[in-house]
Amino acid sequence: MKELNLKETAELRKLDSKSLKEELTIKSKKLYELSMKKSLGELKQTHLIKALRRYIARVKTIARENDYNIG
């Protein structure tokens, strides 16, 4: 999904706790924006929401694997 600028899993695994937390914060805000656009009927590419939710779960999983407490 080039529109969302998502990183590959291998790239995420190289990040430290601070970077993962920043990535999670940015993508969570983006998910909120997309959800609001969808509810207003402005979002044509609804598949982006699903992709972003899965990406956020991936970030959280990697953080947990490394014992980072990022929330």
Residue pairs with C-beta under 8 A, 6 or more apart in sequence:
1 48
1 51
1 52
3 45
3 48
4 27
4 30
4 48
4 51
4 52
4 55
6 27
6 51
6 52
6 55
7 23
9 58
9 62
12 20
12 23
12 58
12 59
12 62
13 62
15 23
15 62
17 63
17 66
17 68
17 70
20 59
20 62
20 63
20 68
20 70
21 63
21 68
21 70
21 71
23 59
24 56
24 59
24 60
24 63
24 70
24 71
27 52
27 55
27 56
27 59
28 56
30 52
31 49
31 52
31 53
31 56
34 43
34 48
34 49
34 52
35 49
37 43
38 46
38 49
43 49
60 70
63 69
63 70
